[in-house]
Structure formats: C-alpha cells, structure tokens
C-alpha cells in the first residue's frame, strides 16, 4: 500500500499558517472599524527649550532665530585675527638643525606651529622657550620673528 503524501507535521504546519492568516485578517478588520488608529496630531512629538520631548507644541513667542553662520561644529581653528599680530610664547617641541625646521607648541592654543631656521633671530634647540609671531603661509600657520626667552 502506498503511503500518504501528507504527514502529520505538514498538516499541523498548514493549520498553524491558516490560523495566523485568520488572526491577521481579524486584526485588519478591527483597525478598519475603529477608524485606522491615531491621528497625526496625536502622534506628533515636540522638543522644548531644554531639550525634553513633550506632546505640547512650543510657544511661538519664545522662538529664537539662529543664523547658520553662528553654528560651530567641532573645535574652531586659529583664525587670521588670532594668529597675526601679537607676539606669542611657546616651547620648541622638535627642531632638526640639519634640515633647518621644527615645531613650536603654542602655550595659548596648544597647537603645533611650523618654524623654519630662516625665521629665527637666535639659535634654538628642543625644549627652548621662545617668543614668536604667527603668519599664514600656503600650508598653514608658520612662526616668524622667533627669539629666545630669558
């Protein structure tokens, strides 16, 4: 005698799938009857002036305009006004006298500034305290008028 193609497990899986389809159809019909869920205004969330999420809209009288130029992302680099002009102090962190260049760590901003031997009034070495001015070069800021501090 030939065995049936339908096994007990196949029958159970088919019944389970049919039951899930029926439940899904019932939930769909229930949503249609109740009006389709929440309205858009019920689902809206707002952020107040302190950064908290609320369900009440913000007060229009407390609104402030922010200019796009005023938004700063990250740490601002030294600008023309910061660098040029006033003498600064720093410490020589690296200097290669054979190649004639090095770097000075600015005490105000903490940035490393390139220095060339031609910009030095006095001979400098590593760990020397120096006074210098900053000048914009094609590759970034460069120290000029470098002199040793006593």
PyMOL CGO cylinders between C-alpha atoms (Angstrom):
from pymol import cmd
from pymol.cgo import CYLINDER

trace = [
    CYLINDER, 0.00, 0.00, 0.00, 1.18, 3.50, -0.80, 0.3, 1, 1, 1, 1, 1, 1,
    CYLINDER, 1.18, 3.50, -0.80, 1.89, 5.92, 2.00, 0.3, 1, 1, 1, 1, 1, 1,
    CYLINDER, 1.89, 5.92, 2.00, 0.01, 9.21, 2.16, 0.3, 1, 1, 1, 1, 1, 1,
    CYLINDER, 0.01, 9.21, 2.16, 1.88, 12.31, 0.91, 0.3, 1, 1, 1, 1, 1, 1,
    CYLINDER, 1.88, 12.31, 0.91, 0.53, 14.40, 3.78, 0.3, 1, 1, 1, 1, 1, 1,
    CYLINDER, 0.53, 14.40, 3.78, 2.30, 13.75, 7.05, 0.3, 1, 1, 1, 1, 1, 1,
    CYLINDER, 2.30, 13.75, 7.05, 1.08, 14.76, 10.48, 0.3, 1, 1, 1, 1, 1, 1,
    CYLINDER, 1.08, 14.76, 10.48, 3.71, 17.58, 10.77, 0.3, 1, 1, 1, 1, 1, 1,
    CYLINDER, 3.71, 17.58, 10.77, 2.73, 19.05, 7.40, 0.3, 1, 1, 1, 1, 1, 1,
    CYLINDER, 2.73, 19.05, 7.40, -0.91, 19.09, 8.46, 0.3, 1, 1, 1, 1, 1, 1,
    CYLINDER, -0.91, 19.09, 8.46, -0.02, 20.84, 11.74, 0.3, 1, 1, 1, 1, 1, 1,
    CYLINDER, -0.02, 20.84, 11.74, 2.11, 23.50, 9.97, 0.3, 1, 1, 1, 1, 1, 1,
    CYLINDER, 2.11, 23.50, 9.97, -0.66, 24.16, 7.49, 0.3, 1, 1, 1, 1, 1, 1,
    CYLINDER, -0.66, 24.16, 7.49, -3.22, 24.55, 10.29, 0.3, 1, 1, 1, 1, 1, 1,
    CYLINDER, -3.22, 24.55, 10.29, -0.89, 26.96, 12.13, 0.3, 1, 1, 1, 1, 1, 1,
    CYLINDER, -0.89, 26.96, 12.13, -0.39, 29.10, 9.00, 0.3, 1, 1, 1, 1, 1, 1,
    CYLINDER, -0.39, 29.10, 9.00, -4.13, 29.19, 8.36, 0.3, 1, 1, 1, 1, 1, 1,
    CYLINDER, -4.13, 29.19, 8.36, -4.79, 30.23, 11.97, 0.3, 1, 1, 1, 1, 1, 1,
    CYLINDER, -4.79, 30.23, 11.97, -2.20, 33.09, 11.72, 0.3, 1, 1, 1, 1, 1, 1,
    CYLINDER, -2.20, 33.09, 11.72, -3.77, 34.32, 8.45, 0.3, 1, 1, 1, 1, 1, 1,
    CYLINDER, -3.77, 34.32, 8.45, -7.19, 34.32, 10.08, 0.3, 1, 1, 1, 1, 1, 1,
    CYLINDER, -7.19, 34.32, 10.08, -5.92, 36.30, 13.12, 0.3, 1, 1, 1, 1, 1, 1,
    CYLINDER, -5.92, 36.30, 13.12, -4.21, 38.83, 10.85, 0.3, 1, 1, 1, 1, 1, 1,
    CYLINDER, -4.21, 38.83, 10.85, -7.38, 39.33, 8.84, 0.3, 1, 1, 1, 1, 1, 1,
    CYLINDER, -7.38, 39.33, 8.84, -9.37, 39.85, 12.08, 0.3, 1, 1, 1, 1, 1, 1,
    CYLINDER, -9.37, 39.85, 12.08, -6.89, 42.48, 13.33, 0.3, 1, 1, 1, 1, 1, 1,
    CYLINDER, -6.89, 42.48, 13.33, -7.07, 44.27, 9.96, 0.3, 1, 1, 1, 1, 1, 1,
    CYLINDER, -7.07, 44.27, 9.96, -10.89, 44.34, 10.07, 0.3, 1, 1, 1, 1, 1, 1,
    CYLINDER, -10.89, 44.34, 10.07, -10.77, 45.62, 13.66, 0.3, 1, 1, 1, 1, 1, 1,
    CYLINDER, -10.77, 45.62, 13.66, -8.45, 48.50, 12.68, 0.3, 1, 1, 1, 1, 1, 1,
    CYLINDER, -8.45, 48.50, 12.68, -10.75, 49.46, 9.80, 0.3, 1, 1, 1, 1, 1, 1,
    CYLINDER, -10.75, 49.46, 9.80, -13.77, 49.58, 12.10, 0.3, 1, 1, 1, 1, 1, 1,
    CYLINDER, -13.77, 49.58, 12.10, -12.08, 51.64, 14.81, 0.3, 1, 1, 1, 1, 1, 1,
    CYLINDER, -12.08, 51.64, 14.81, -11.05, 54.40, 12.39, 0.3, 1, 1, 1, 1, 1, 1,
    CYLINDER, -11.05, 54.40, 12.39, -7.50, 53.45, 11.46, 0.3, 1, 1, 1, 1, 1, 1,
    CYLINDER, -7.50, 53.45, 11.46, -5.55, 54.37, 14.60, 0.3, 1, 1, 1, 1, 1, 1,
    CYLINDER, -5.55, 54.37, 14.60, -4.26, 57.67, 15.93, 0.3, 1, 1, 1, 1, 1, 1,
    CYLINDER, -4.26, 57.67, 15.93, -4.41, 60.98, 14.14, 0.3, 1, 1, 1, 1, 1, 1,
    CYLINDER, -4.41, 60.98, 14.14, -1.26, 62.81, 13.02, 0.3, 1, 1, 1, 1, 1, 1,
    CYLINDER, -1.26, 62.81, 13.02, -1.56, 65.35, 15.84, 0.3, 1, 1, 1, 1, 1, 1,
    CYLINDER, -1.56, 65.35, 15.84, -1.73, 62.54, 18.41, 0.3, 1, 1, 1, 1, 1, 1,
    CYLINDER, -1.73, 62.54, 18.41, 1.49, 61.06, 17.06, 0.3, 1, 1, 1, 1, 1, 1,
    CYLINDER, 1.49, 61.06, 17.06, 3.49, 64.34, 16.97, 0.3, 1, 1, 1, 1, 1, 1,
    CYLINDER, 3.49, 64.34, 16.97, 6.29, 64.92, 19.47, 0.3, 1, 1, 1, 1, 1, 1,
    CYLINDER, 6.29, 64.92, 19.47, 7.94, 68.26, 20.18, 0.3, 1, 1, 1, 1, 1, 1,
    CYLINDER, 7.94, 68.26, 20.18, 11.21, 69.31, 21.81, 0.3, 1, 1, 1, 1, 1, 1,
    CYLINDER, 11.21, 69.31, 21.81, 11.06, 72.12, 24.36, 0.3, 1, 1, 1, 1, 1, 1,
    CYLINDER, 11.06, 72.12, 24.36, 13.74, 74.77, 25.03, 0.3, 1, 1, 1, 1, 1, 1,
    CYLINDER, 13.74, 74.77, 25.03, 15.50, 72.44, 27.49, 0.3, 1, 1, 1, 1, 1, 1,
    CYLINDER, 15.50, 72.44, 27.49, 15.76, 69.54, 25.01, 0.3, 1, 1, 1, 1, 1, 1,
    CYLINDER, 15.76, 69.54, 25.01, 12.98, 67.43, 26.57, 0.3, 1, 1, 1, 1, 1, 1,
    CYLINDER, 12.98, 67.43, 26.57, 10.43, 65.61, 24.38, 0.3, 1, 1, 1, 1, 1, 1,
    CYLINDER, 10.43, 65.61, 24.38, 6.83, 66.72, 25.01, 0.3, 1, 1, 1, 1, 1, 1,
    CYLINDER, 6.83, 66.72, 25.01, 3.44, 66.31, 23.37, 0.3, 1, 1, 1, 1, 1, 1,
    CYLINDER, 3.44, 66.31, 23.37, 2.55, 70.02, 23.55, 0.3, 1, 1, 1, 1, 1, 1,
    CYLINDER, 2.55, 70.02, 23.55, 3.62, 72.31, 20.72, 0.3, 1, 1, 1, 1, 1, 1,
    CYLINDER, 3.62, 72.31, 20.72, 6.17, 75.05, 21.53, 0.3, 1, 1, 1, 1, 1, 1,
    CYLINDER, 6.17, 75.05, 21.53, 5.11, 78.60, 22.37, 0.3, 1, 1, 1, 1, 1, 1,
    CYLINDER, 5.11, 78.60, 22.37, 5.67, 80.78, 19.25, 0.3, 1, 1, 1, 1, 1, 1,
    CYLINDER, 5.67, 80.78, 19.25, 6.54, 83.81, 21.40, 0.3, 1, 1, 1, 1, 1, 1,
    CYLINDER, 6.54, 83.81, 21.40, 9.64, 82.01, 22.78, 0.3, 1, 1, 1, 1, 1, 1,
    CYLINDER, 9.64, 82.01, 22.78, 11.01, 81.27, 19.32, 0.3, 1, 1, 1, 1, 1, 1,
    CYLINDER, 11.01, 81.27, 19.32, 14.54, 82.50, 18.56, 0.3, 1, 1, 1, 1, 1, 1,
    CYLINDER, 14.54, 82.50, 18.56, 16.21, 82.68, 15.18, 0.3, 1, 1, 1, 1, 1, 1,
    CYLINDER, 16.21, 82.68, 15.18, 19.68, 81.13, 14.81, 0.3, 1, 1, 1, 1, 1, 1,
    CYLINDER, 19.68, 81.13, 14.81, 21.90, 82.16, 11.93, 0.3, 1, 1, 1, 1, 1, 1,
    CYLINDER, 21.90, 82.16, 11.93, 23.57, 79.36, 10.02, 0.3, 1, 1, 1, 1, 1, 1,
    CYLINDER, 23.57, 79.36, 10.02, 26.96, 81.11, 10.31, 0.3, 1, 1, 1, 1, 1, 1,
    CYLINDER, 26.96, 81.11, 10.31, 26.73, 81.08, 14.13, 0.3, 1, 1, 1, 1, 1, 1,
    CYLINDER, 26.73, 81.08, 14.13, 26.63, 77.28, 14.34, 0.3, 1, 1, 1, 1, 1, 1,
    CYLINDER, 26.63, 77.28, 14.34, 30.10, 75.88, 15.05, 0.3, 1, 1, 1, 1, 1, 1,
    CYLINDER, 30.10, 75.88, 15.05, 30.73, 72.18, 14.70, 0.3, 1, 1, 1, 1, 1, 1,
    CYLINDER, 30.73, 72.18, 14.70, 33.95, 70.97, 16.33, 0.3, 1, 1, 1, 1, 1, 1,
    CYLINDER, 33.95, 70.97, 16.33, 36.82, 72.99, 17.72, 0.3, 1, 1, 1, 1, 1, 1,
    CYLINDER, 36.82, 72.99, 17.72, 37.47, 76.21, 15.82, 0.3, 1, 1, 1, 1, 1, 1,
    CYLINDER, 37.47, 76.21, 15.82, 40.96, 76.53, 14.34, 0.3, 1, 1, 1, 1, 1, 1,
    CYLINDER, 40.96, 76.53, 14.34, 43.09, 79.63, 14.76, 0.3, 1, 1, 1, 1, 1, 1,
    CYLINDER, 43.09, 79.63, 14.76, 41.86, 82.45, 12.55, 0.3, 1, 1, 1, 1, 1, 1,
    CYLINDER, 41.86, 82.45, 12.55, 43.59, 85.41, 10.96, 0.3, 1, 1, 1, 1, 1, 1,
    CYLINDER, 43.59, 85.41, 10.96, 42.73, 87.65, 13.92, 0.3, 1, 1, 1, 1, 1, 1,
    CYLINDER, 42.73, 87.65, 13.92, 44.01, 85.04, 16.41, 0.3, 1, 1, 1, 1, 1, 1,
    CYLINDER, 44.01, 85.04, 16.41, 47.29, 84.39, 14.69, 0.3, 1, 1, 1, 1, 1, 1,
    CYLINDER, 47.29, 84.39, 14.69, 48.66, 87.55, 13.16, 0.3, 1, 1, 1, 1, 1, 1,
    CYLINDER, 48.66, 87.55, 13.16, 49.93, 90.43, 15.20, 0.3, 1, 1, 1, 1, 1, 1,
    CYLINDER, 49.93, 90.43, 15.20, 50.50, 89.87, 18.90, 0.3, 1, 1, 1, 1, 1, 1,
    CYLINDER, 50.50, 89.87, 18.90, 53.65, 88.02, 19.95, 0.3, 1, 1, 1, 1, 1, 1,
    CYLINDER, 53.65, 88.02, 19.95, 53.07, 84.58, 21.47, 0.3, 1, 1, 1, 1, 1, 1,
    CYLINDER, 53.07, 84.58, 21.47, 55.15, 82.30, 23.64, 0.3, 1, 1, 1, 1, 1, 1,
    CYLINDER, 55.15, 82.30, 23.64, 55.76, 78.60, 23.29, 0.3, 1, 1, 1, 1, 1, 1,
    CYLINDER, 55.76, 78.60, 23.29, 58.16, 75.70, 23.66, 0.3, 1, 1, 1, 1, 1, 1,
    CYLINDER, 58.16, 75.70, 23.66, 60.14, 74.11, 20.83, 0.3, 1, 1, 1, 1, 1, 1,
    CYLINDER, 60.14, 74.11, 20.83, 58.94, 70.50, 20.75, 0.3, 1, 1, 1, 1, 1, 1,
    CYLINDER, 58.94, 70.50, 20.75, 61.05, 69.38, 17.79, 0.3, 1, 1, 1, 1, 1, 1,
    CYLINDER, 61.05, 69.38, 17.79, 63.88, 71.01, 15.86, 0.3, 1, 1, 1, 1, 1, 1,
    CYLINDER, 63.88, 71.01, 15.86, 66.19, 69.45, 13.26, 0.3, 1, 1, 1, 1, 1, 1,
    CYLINDER, 66.19, 69.45, 13.26, 69.12, 71.83, 12.81, 0.3, 1, 1, 1, 1, 1, 1,
    CYLINDER, 69.12, 71.83, 12.81, 70.48, 69.75, 9.91, 0.3, 1, 1, 1, 1, 1, 1,
    CYLINDER, 70.48, 69.75, 9.91, 67.30, 70.25, 7.87, 0.3, 1, 1, 1, 1, 1, 1,
    CYLINDER, 67.30, 70.25, 7.87, 66.53, 73.66, 9.33, 0.3, 1, 1, 1, 1, 1, 1,
    CYLINDER, 66.53, 73.66, 9.33, 62.95, 73.25, 10.53, 0.3, 1, 1, 1, 1, 1, 1,
    CYLINDER, 62.95, 73.25, 10.53, 60.95, 72.32, 13.62, 0.3, 1, 1, 1, 1, 1, 1,
    CYLINDER, 60.95, 72.32, 13.62, 57.74, 72.84, 15.55, 0.3, 1, 1, 1, 1, 1, 1,
    CYLINDER, 57.74, 72.84, 15.55, 56.75, 75.13, 18.40, 0.3, 1, 1, 1, 1, 1, 1,
    CYLINDER, 56.75, 75.13, 18.40, 53.86, 74.28, 20.72, 0.3, 1, 1, 1, 1, 1, 1,
    CYLINDER, 53.86, 74.28, 20.72, 51.86, 77.44, 21.34, 0.3, 1, 1, 1, 1, 1, 1,
    CYLINDER, 51.86, 77.44, 21.34, 51.07, 77.96, 25.04, 0.3, 1, 1, 1, 1, 1, 1,
    CYLINDER, 51.07, 77.96, 25.04, 47.76, 79.75, 24.33, 0.3, 1, 1, 1, 1, 1, 1,
    CYLINDER, 47.76, 79.75, 24.33, 46.09, 77.39, 21.86, 0.3, 1, 1, 1, 1, 1, 1,
    CYLINDER, 46.09, 77.39, 21.86, 48.22, 74.27, 22.35, 0.3, 1, 1, 1, 1, 1, 1,
    CYLINDER, 48.22, 74.27, 22.35, 48.68, 73.91, 18.58, 0.3, 1, 1, 1, 1, 1, 1,
    CYLINDER, 48.68, 73.91, 18.58, 51.97, 72.97, 16.95, 0.3, 1, 1, 1, 1, 1, 1,
    CYLINDER, 51.97, 72.97, 16.95, 53.27, 75.72, 14.67, 0.3, 1, 1, 1, 1, 1, 1,
    CYLINDER, 53.27, 75.72, 14.67, 55.88, 75.13, 11.98, 0.3, 1, 1, 1, 1, 1, 1,
    CYLINDER, 55.88, 75.13, 11.98, 59.13, 77.11, 12.27, 0.3, 1, 1, 1, 1, 1, 1,
    CYLINDER, 59.13, 77.11, 12.27, 61.96, 77.45, 9.73, 0.3, 1, 1, 1, 1, 1, 1,
    CYLINDER, 61.96, 77.45, 9.73, 65.53, 78.33, 10.65, 0.3, 1, 1, 1, 1, 1, 1,
    CYLINDER, 65.53, 78.33, 10.65, 65.36, 81.46, 8.46, 0.3, 1, 1, 1, 1, 1, 1,
    CYLINDER, 65.36, 81.46, 8.46, 62.60, 82.85, 10.74, 0.3, 1, 1, 1, 1, 1, 1,
    CYLINDER, 62.60, 82.85, 10.74, 64.77, 82.57, 13.87, 0.3, 1, 1, 1, 1, 1, 1,
    CYLINDER, 64.77, 82.57, 13.87, 66.72, 85.55, 15.23, 0.3, 1, 1, 1, 1, 1, 1,
    CYLINDER, 66.72, 85.55, 15.23, 68.55, 83.35, 17.79, 0.3, 1, 1, 1, 1, 1, 1,
    CYLINDER, 68.55, 83.35, 17.79, 69.71, 79.74, 17.51, 0.3, 1, 1, 1, 1, 1, 1,
    CYLINDER, 69.71, 79.74, 17.51, 67.04, 77.48, 19.03, 0.3, 1, 1, 1, 1, 1, 1,
    CYLINDER, 67.04, 77.48, 19.03, 67.02, 73.90, 20.32, 0.3, 1, 1, 1, 1, 1, 1,
    CYLINDER, 67.02, 73.90, 20.32, 64.41, 71.45, 21.57, 0.3, 1, 1, 1, 1, 1, 1,
    CYLINDER, 64.41, 71.45, 21.57, 62.68, 72.44, 24.85, 0.3, 1, 1, 1, 1, 1, 1,
    CYLINDER, 62.68, 72.44, 24.85, 63.70, 76.11, 24.39, 0.3, 1, 1, 1, 1, 1, 1,
    CYLINDER, 63.70, 76.11, 24.39, 61.15, 78.73, 25.46, 0.3, 1, 1, 1, 1, 1, 1,
    CYLINDER, 61.15, 78.73, 25.46, 60.61, 81.15, 22.61, 0.3, 1, 1, 1, 1, 1, 1,
    CYLINDER, 60.61, 81.15, 22.61, 58.57, 84.19, 21.66, 0.3, 1, 1, 1, 1, 1, 1,
    CYLINDER, 58.57, 84.19, 21.66, 57.19, 84.35, 18.12, 0.3, 1, 1, 1, 1, 1, 1,
    CYLINDER, 57.19, 84.35, 18.12, 54.56, 85.77, 15.83, 0.3, 1, 1, 1, 1, 1, 1,
    CYLINDER, 54.56, 85.77, 15.83, 52.30, 83.74, 13.60, 0.3, 1, 1, 1, 1, 1, 1,
    CYLINDER, 52.30, 83.74, 13.60, 51.90, 84.25, 9.87, 0.3, 1, 1, 1, 1, 1, 1,
    CYLINDER, 51.90, 84.25, 9.87, 49.62, 82.48, 7.41, 0.3, 1, 1, 1, 1, 1, 1,
    CYLINDER, 49.62, 82.48, 7.41, 51.55, 80.50, 4.78, 0.3, 1, 1, 1, 1, 1, 1,
    CYLINDER, 51.55, 80.50, 4.78, 50.21, 78.41, 1.88, 0.3, 1, 1, 1, 1, 1, 1,
    CYLINDER, 50.21, 78.41, 1.88, 50.48, 75.27, 4.04, 0.3, 1, 1, 1, 1, 1, 1,
    CYLINDER, 50.48, 75.27, 4.04, 49.06, 76.73, 7.26, 0.3, 1, 1, 1, 1, 1, 1,
    CYLINDER, 49.06, 76.73, 7.26, 50.36, 78.78, 10.19, 0.3, 1, 1, 1, 1, 1, 1,
    CYLINDER, 50.36, 78.78, 10.19, 54.09, 79.43, 10.44, 0.3, 1, 1, 1, 1, 1, 1,
    CYLINDER, 54.09, 79.43, 10.44, 56.15, 81.03, 13.21, 0.3, 1, 1, 1, 1, 1, 1,
    CYLINDER, 56.15, 81.03, 13.21, 58.14, 84.16, 12.28, 0.3, 1, 1, 1, 1, 1, 1,
    CYLINDER, 58.14, 84.16, 12.28, 60.36, 86.55, 14.26, 0.3, 1, 1, 1, 1, 1, 1,
    CYLINDER, 60.36, 86.55, 14.26, 61.30, 83.73, 16.65, 0.3, 1, 1, 1, 1, 1, 1,
    CYLINDER, 61.30, 83.73, 16.65, 63.52, 84.76, 19.57, 0.3, 1, 1, 1, 1, 1, 1,
    CYLINDER, 63.52, 84.76, 19.57, 64.62, 83.01, 22.77, 0.3, 1, 1, 1, 1, 1, 1,
    CYLINDER, 64.62, 83.01, 22.77, 63.07, 83.98, 26.08, 0.3, 1, 1, 1, 1, 1, 1,
    CYLINDER, 63.07, 83.98, 26.08, 65.38, 84.50, 29.01, 0.3, 1, 1, 1, 1, 1, 1,
]
cmd.load_cgo(trace, "trace")
